[in-house]
Amino acid sequence: MAEPRTVVAADPDEPGRGTTPTDPADPAGGTGIRRTGSGGRHRAYDAQHRATTDLAAGTDPDGPGLAGLSVWATAQRTGPVQRRGRYVPDSVQHPARMLPAIAAHAIDAYTTPGDLVLDPMSGIGTTLVEAVHAGRDALGIEYEPRWSNIADANLRHARTQGATGRGGVIRGDATDILSLVPAALIGQVALVVTSPPYGPTVHGLVTTGDELDIRDNRYNDGSDKGNLAYRDLTGLADGFAQILRGCATLLRPGGTVVVTARPWRKKGELVDLPSAVIGAGVRAGLVPTERCVALLAAVRDGQLVARPSFFQLQSVRKARAGGTPMHLIAHEDVLIFTKPSSSASPSVQGDARGRG
């Protein structure tokens, strides 16, 4: 039996942030396409995405191997093109931006106009901007003022472009989200879309001019150890579970949580963030319902065209030069949870209201 190969996660805009084992026999060329579990509202989109997957894999759309696949074709355009004119120029400063198409797809799949969308780690406000443009209301929580100020600017810009939804950002620590959000919103959120920080990794920023400027671009200077981005995996998972527990209280019964995540490598060892996120969601009282794939590559003429950054290519080249057979991949895990239909217990509701 062939051994799984190790591949480096690719993102169209940001530096490489991880690796994951992939079956070399995967007909999709190492994209890591996975089956979803039973249930989930995303099934209505399966036929559309299955056709995209068939094109990439060159397989029979009616073949048994593709039943239940959910692949989000979210990188037909590059990240910069998706943001151009829709986001303020300062948005590029954030080291780990979510692709707008991923947030937009989740919002379209799991909400209807007028619903409330929450991002408890909103960064520059990608989820919020896509929500208000889709006629949803949006609320973000952001720990660092630097990013929340850009999120505010992006929401103002969205209004000038005719966005009909209402949006806002609260500055604070989302691990104590119920002390930040008005109690009137308990049980009102339809969808949570977010992504945890990918651990204490170095992100890069490249600018061109007379000389190539390559520099690190962390979330902050690293001195604030309370920031989840600088905790180890256990600390990150525990903090994220706290955040999801608060989100579960804010969600309406049957509401959905969408989390994008990828593993990364630390000193050569795989750090399995997606599995940690699933565990955090379960501890928060949420039910895992789907595990999808968001493509970070375009589908062109039956092939996947990856969009790696300078730093991803550099990481792969260094690994190969050192004898490690890494390869670029072109997907991000999308982990989907639902809140059970039964309401939260009175004690939880009362505690949340007391701190609102």
Backbone torsions as a table, in degrees:
resi	resn	phi	psi	omega
1	MET	NA	135.6	-179.7
2	ALA	-69.3	142.3	177.8
3	GLU	-77.1	145.9	174.3
4	PRO	-61.6	146.6	177.1
5	ARG	-100.2	160.2	179.0
6	THR	-102.4	132.4	-176.7
7	VAL	-129.9	151.8	-177.1
8	VAL	-97.0	129.2	-178.1
9	ALA	-65.0	133.6	-179.4
10	ALA	-110.8	143.3	176.8
11	ASP	-133.3	138.2	-174.9
12	PRO	-65.4	-19.8	-173.9
13	ASP	-123.3	-29.3	-172.0
14	GLU	-110.6	168.6	-178.6
15	PRO	-69.2	160.5	178.5
16	GLY	-59.9	133.2	-175.9
17	ARG	-125.6	12.9	178.3
18	GLY	169.4	177.7	179.0
19	THR	-138.2	161.0	177.8
20	THR	-152.9	144.5	177.9
21	PRO	-71.6	141.2	179.9
22	THR	-135.2	142.8	179.9
23	ASP	-72.8	123.0	-178.7
24	PRO	-65.3	-15.8	178.5
25	ALA	-86.2	-1.0	-179.4
26	ASP	-57.0	118.2	-176.7
27	PRO	-66.7	-14.5	-179.5
28	ALA	-88.8	11.5	172.1
29	GLY	76.5	34.3	176.3
30	GLY	81.5	25.6	178.9
31	THR	-83.3	-9.3	178.5
32	GLY	72.6	28.2	179.4
33	ILE	-62.9	132.0	-175.6
34	ARG	-126.6	160.0	176.7
35	ARG	-82.1	147.4	173.9
36	THR	-89.3	160.4	173.8
37	GLY	-76.2	179.0	179.3
38	SER	-70.9	152.3	176.8
39	GLY	82.1	-173.9	178.0
40	GLY	99.1	136.5	-176.7
41	ARG	-72.3	-12.3	-177.0
42	HIS	-73.1	-7.4	-178.5
43	ARG	-58.5	-31.1	-178.9
44	ALA	-61.9	-20.0	-177.9
45	TYR	-96.7	-4.5	-173.8
46	ASP	-58.2	-43.5	-175.5
47	ALA	-60.9	-43.4	-179.5
48	GLN	-62.6	-46.6	-176.5
49	HIS	-76.3	-27.7	176.7
50	ARG	-63.9	-38.0	178.5
51	ALA	-62.7	-40.6	177.8
52	THR	-63.2	-42.8	-179.6
53	THR	-65.0	-41.0	178.9
54	ASP	-59.8	-41.0	-179.3
55	LEU	-61.5	-42.6	-178.5
56	ALA	-70.8	-38.3	-173.2
57	ALA	-90.8	-16.4	-177.7
58	GLY	68.5	37.7	-177.1
59	THR	-115.9	169.0	-179.6
60	ASP	-73.9	122.4	-178.6
61	PRO	-62.0	-20.4	-179.9
62	ASP	-98.8	4.3	-178.9
63	GLY	-68.6	151.3	-176.3
64	PRO	-66.5	-22.4	-175.7
65	GLY	-70.8	-14.8	-175.8
66	LEU	-103.2	0.2	-177.5
67	ALA	-61.1	128.9	174.0
68	GLY	82.8	10.1	177.5
69	LEU	-75.4	140.5	173.1
70	SER	-128.3	102.3	-179.0
71	VAL	-118.5	123.7	-178.3
72	TRP	-94.7	117.5	180.0
73	ALA	-84.3	78.9	-168.8
74	THR	-105.0	7.9	-179.2
75	ALA	-133.2	35.7	173.1
76	GLN	-63.0	-28.2	171.5
77	ARG	-116.0	150.9	179.4
78	THR	-67.9	161.2	177.9
79	GLY	-56.9	-48.4	178.3
80	PRO	-57.5	-38.0	178.5
81	VAL	-68.2	-40.1	177.9
82	GLN	-61.4	-33.6	-176.0
83	ARG	-91.3	-17.9	-172.1
84	ARG	-58.5	120.7	179.3
85	GLY	81.3	-18.0	-177.3
86	ARG	-95.8	-22.2	-179.6
87	TYR	-126.6	151.3	179.5
88	VAL	-70.5	152.2	-175.9
89	PRO	-57.0	-32.1	-178.9
90	ASP	-64.8	-12.5	-179.0
91	SER	-59.4	-27.3	-177.3
92	VAL	-65.5	-16.3	-176.6
93	GLN	-68.9	-24.9	-178.0
94	HIS	-71.2	135.5	-174.1
95	PRO	-78.8	-9.6	-172.4
96	ALA	-146.5	66.8	-176.0
97	ARG	-82.1	137.9	172.9
98	MET	-74.9	142.8	174.6
99	LEU	-63.0	129.5	178.4
100	PRO	-54.5	-36.7	-177.8
101	ALA	-65.8	-28.9	177.6
102	ILE	-68.0	-48.5	178.7
103	ALA	-62.4	-43.6	-178.7
104	ALA	-62.6	-39.3	-179.5
105	HIS	-65.9	-44.1	179.0
106	ALA	-61.4	-42.7	-179.4
107	ILE	-63.6	-42.4	179.5
108	ASP	-66.9	-36.4	-175.1
109	ALA	-77.4	-31.2	-168.2
110	TYR	-119.6	4.0	179.3
111	THR	-138.2	170.2	172.1
112	THR	-125.9	160.7	-179.8
113	PRO	-52.4	138.1	-178.8
114	GLY	95.0	-15.3	178.6
115	ASP	-68.6	161.1	178.3
116	LEU	-102.4	127.7	-179.9
117	VAL	-113.4	137.2	-178.0
118	LEU	-123.0	138.4	169.3
119	ASP	-128.0	107.0	-176.6
120	PRO	-77.1	-7.3	176.1
121	MET	-135.9	70.3	-160.6
122	SER	-81.9	-13.3	178.1
123	GLY	55.1	-127.5	-178.8
124	ILE	-83.5	2.9	172.8
125	GLY	92.3	25.8	-178.8
126	THR	-57.4	-50.2	179.3
127	THR	-58.2	-41.8	-176.2
128	LEU	-66.6	-44.3	-179.2
129	VAL	-62.7	-45.6	-179.5
130	GLU	-66.5	-32.9	178.8
131	ALA	-67.4	-47.4	-176.6
132	VAL	-69.4	-31.4	175.4
133	HIS	-67.1	-26.8	179.9
134	ALA	-91.1	8.9	177.7
135	GLY	80.3	16.9	174.6
136	ARG	-101.0	159.0	171.2
137	ASP	-89.7	152.8	-172.9
138	ALA	-143.1	141.4	176.7
139	LEU	-132.8	131.9	178.0
140	GLY	-121.2	149.8	171.0
141	ILE	-117.3	131.6	179.3
142	GLU	-139.8	130.6	-175.1
143	TYR	-74.5	-36.9	-173.0
144	GLU	-103.5	122.6	-178.9
145	PRO	-56.3	-32.7	-179.7
146	ARG	-55.8	-43.4	-177.9
147	TRP	-82.0	-36.6	-179.7
148	SER	-65.3	-32.6	176.6
149	ASN	-64.3	-39.2	177.3
150	ILE	-68.9	-38.0	176.8
151	ALA	-60.7	-42.4	176.6
152	ASP	-58.7	-44.7	-179.8
153	ALA	-63.5	-38.9	178.6
154	ASN	-66.0	-37.3	177.7
155	LEU	-68.5	-39.5	176.4
156	ARG	-62.5	-41.5	179.3
157	HIS	-63.4	-39.8	179.1
158	ALA	-61.4	-39.1	179.1
159	ARG	-63.7	-39.0	179.3
160	THR	-66.9	-20.8	179.2
161	GLN	-92.8	5.6	175.0
162	GLY	95.0	12.2	177.1
163	ALA	-60.8	134.3	-174.3
164	THR	-97.3	-16.1	178.4
165	GLY	-79.0	162.5	177.1
166	ARG	-103.2	141.3	-178.2
167	GLY	-143.7	153.7	177.6
168	GLY	-159.4	161.6	-178.5
169	VAL	-126.1	132.8	174.3
170	ILE	-106.0	130.6	179.1
171	ARG	-89.8	124.6	-180.0
172	GLY	166.5	-178.9	-177.0
173	ASP	-91.6	113.8	-174.8
174	ALA	-69.1	-13.4	175.4
175	THR	-66.9	-15.4	174.8
176	ASP	-121.4	46.9	-170.1
177	ILE	-61.5	-31.6	-176.8
178	LEU	-71.1	-16.4	174.7
179	SER	-85.7	-10.2	-177.4
180	LEU	-101.7	-34.2	-172.5
181	VAL	-92.9	137.4	177.8
182	PRO	-55.7	139.1	-178.5
183	ALA	-60.3	-24.6	-179.9
184	ALA	-63.3	-17.1	-178.6
185	LEU	-90.5	-2.4	178.1
186	ILE	-61.4	127.0	-179.8
187	GLY	77.6	11.7	-175.3
188	GLN	-108.5	-14.7	-175.6
189	VAL	-78.5	129.6	178.8
190	ALA	-87.3	-34.8	-172.2
191	LEU	-148.8	136.3	169.5
192	VAL	-111.4	127.0	174.9
193	VAL	-125.6	123.2	-178.1
194	THR	-159.8	174.9	175.7
195	SER	-147.6	129.2	179.2
196	PRO	-72.8	156.4	174.7
197	PRO	-65.0	143.3	-172.4
198	TYR	-88.2	51.2	171.5
199	GLY	72.0	-174.9	-176.2
200	PRO	-80.3	56.1	-179.8
201	THR	-100.6	158.6	-179.6
202	VAL	-93.8	126.0	176.3
203	HIS	-101.0	154.5	-175.5
204	GLY	-120.0	155.2	176.1
205	LEU	-134.4	126.5	-178.4
206	VAL	-118.3	129.2	173.7
207	THR	-125.0	151.3	-178.3
208	THR	-114.9	152.1	178.7
209	GLY	-175.2	-136.3	175.4
210	ASP	-64.9	-31.5	176.8
211	GLU	-133.7	156.7	177.1
212	LEU	-79.4	120.0	-179.8
213	ASP	-100.2	112.4	-179.8
214	ILE	-117.6	122.2	-179.2
215	ARG	-150.0	158.7	176.7
216	ASP	-73.1	151.1	-179.2
217	ASN	-144.4	80.5	-178.3
218	ARG	-78.6	169.3	176.8
219	TYR	-57.7	-44.1	172.9
220	ASN	-149.0	-162.7	-175.9
221	ASP	-80.3	1.3	176.9
222	GLY	85.9	-3.1	-177.7
223	SER	-76.7	-23.0	-179.7
224	ASP	-88.8	96.5	-176.8
225	LYS	-74.7	-8.5	175.5
226	GLY	-75.9	-15.9	178.7
227	ASN	-69.1	129.0	-177.9
228	LEU	-58.9	-25.7	-177.6
229	ALA	-64.3	-17.1	-176.1
230	TYR	-115.7	18.1	173.3
231	ARG	-94.7	159.4	172.7
232	ASP	-74.3	178.7	-173.6
233	LEU	-60.0	-40.5	-179.6
234	THR	-63.8	-45.9	179.0
235	GLY	-65.5	-39.4	177.8
236	LEU	-63.4	-45.7	-178.9
237	ALA	-64.9	-40.4	179.2
238	ASP	-64.7	-44.5	178.5
239	GLY	-64.4	-39.6	179.9
240	PHE	-68.1	-34.8	175.8
241	ALA	-62.8	-38.7	176.0
242	GLN	-61.1	-43.1	180.0
243	ILE	-63.7	-45.7	-179.0
244	LEU	-66.4	-32.7	178.1
245	ARG	-63.1	-42.5	176.3
246	GLY	-66.6	-39.8	178.0
247	CYS	-62.1	-37.7	179.6
248	ALA	-61.4	-36.9	177.1
249	THR	-67.2	-37.1	-178.9
250	LEU	-76.7	-25.1	-179.6
251	LEU	-67.9	146.0	170.9
252	ARG	-76.2	157.4	177.1
253	PRO	-54.9	131.7	-176.9
254	GLY	83.0	0.7	179.2
255	GLY	-66.5	165.7	-170.6
256	THR	-119.8	144.6	172.4
257	VAL	-120.9	127.5	177.6
258	VAL	-117.7	121.0	-179.1
259	VAL	-123.8	126.4	172.5
260	THR	-96.4	138.9	-177.3
261	ALA	-157.5	155.1	175.6
262	ARG	-143.2	152.7	171.9
263	PRO	-75.4	167.1	172.8
264	TRP	-142.0	172.1	177.1
265	ARG	-111.9	137.1	176.3
266	LYS	-126.2	114.9	-177.2
267	LYS	53.7	38.8	175.9
268	GLY	87.5	-11.4	-177.4
269	GLU	-98.7	141.1	-178.6
270	LEU	-74.5	129.9	175.3
271	VAL	-108.3	109.1	-170.2
272	ASP	-87.3	80.9	-179.7
273	LEU	-65.4	-42.9	-179.5
274	PRO	-55.9	-42.3	178.4
275	SER	-65.4	-37.3	177.9
276	ALA	-64.8	-37.0	178.2
277	VAL	-65.8	-41.8	178.0
278	ILE	-60.3	-45.0	177.9
279	GLY	-61.4	-39.8	178.7
280	ALA	-63.7	-40.6	178.9
281	GLY	-64.4	-41.8	178.4
282	VAL	-63.7	-43.5	178.9
283	ARG	-63.6	-26.9	179.1
284	ALA	-81.6	-0.9	178.9
285	GLY	89.5	12.5	178.6
286	LEU	-94.9	158.6	-177.6
287	VAL	-110.5	117.3	175.8
288	PRO	-65.2	129.3	-177.1
289	THR	-121.6	-29.7	-178.3
290	GLU	-146.8	152.9	170.3
291	ARG	-133.2	104.8	-173.9
292	CYS	-105.7	-180.0	177.8
293	VAL	-127.8	126.0	172.0
294	ALA	-100.8	116.3	-179.6
295	LEU	-67.7	135.9	172.6
296	LEU	-112.3	33.4	178.4
297	ALA	-146.1	154.4	176.2
298	ALA	-87.3	152.9	172.8
299	VAL	-100.0	116.7	-176.5
300	ARG	-134.4	118.5	175.2
301	ASP	52.1	44.2	176.5
302	GLY	78.9	8.3	-179.1
303	GLN	-126.8	153.1	172.4
304	LEU	-89.1	127.9	179.6
305	VAL	-109.9	104.0	-177.6
306	ALA	-68.6	155.0	179.4
307	ARG	-122.8	64.8	-176.6
308	PRO	-73.6	151.6	174.9
309	SER	-86.3	172.3	175.8
310	PHE	-55.6	-43.6	-175.5
311	PHE	-70.3	-33.4	176.9
312	GLN	-66.4	-45.8	178.1
313	LEU	-62.0	-41.2	179.2
314	GLN	-62.7	-40.9	179.7
315	SER	-63.5	-43.7	-179.7
316	VAL	-66.1	-43.5	-178.8
317	ARG	-62.9	-40.8	178.1
318	LYS	-64.9	-41.9	-179.8
319	ALA	-62.4	-44.7	-179.3
320	ARG	-66.3	-38.4	178.0
321	ALA	-62.7	-28.6	178.8
322	GLY	-89.2	3.4	176.9
323	GLY	94.3	4.7	177.9
324	THR	-96.3	119.4	-173.9
325	PRO	-80.6	68.8	178.9
326	MET	-84.1	152.5	178.7
327	HIS	-136.3	149.8	173.6
328	LEU	-70.3	139.1	169.7
329	ILE	-119.0	178.2	-168.4
330	ALA	-141.3	49.5	178.2
331	HIS	-154.1	164.5	172.2
332	GLU	-132.1	138.2	176.1
333	ASP	-67.2	137.7	173.4
334	VAL	-119.6	110.4	-176.2
335	LEU	-101.7	124.3	-171.4
336	ILE	-120.1	130.5	-179.6
337	PHE	-124.6	159.5	170.9
338	THR	-129.0	154.4	173.4
339	LYS	-87.7	132.0	178.2
340	PRO	-53.9	149.4	-175.3
341	SER	-65.3	-26.4	177.9
342	SER	-69.7	145.0	-177.7
343	SER	-72.0	161.4	176.2
344	ALA	-63.7	155.1	-178.4
345	SER	-65.5	153.4	-179.8
346	PRO	-57.1	-35.0	-178.5
347	SER	-65.3	-39.3	177.2
348	VAL	-66.5	-45.4	179.6
349	GLN	-60.5	-44.1	-177.4
350	GLY	-65.8	-40.3	177.9
351	ASP	-63.1	-40.8	-179.8
352	ALA	-65.0	-42.6	-179.2
353	ARG	-66.3	-35.6	-178.7
354	GLY	-65.6	-24.4	-178.3
355	ARG	-102.2	-0.8	-175.5
356	GLY	-72.6	NA	NA
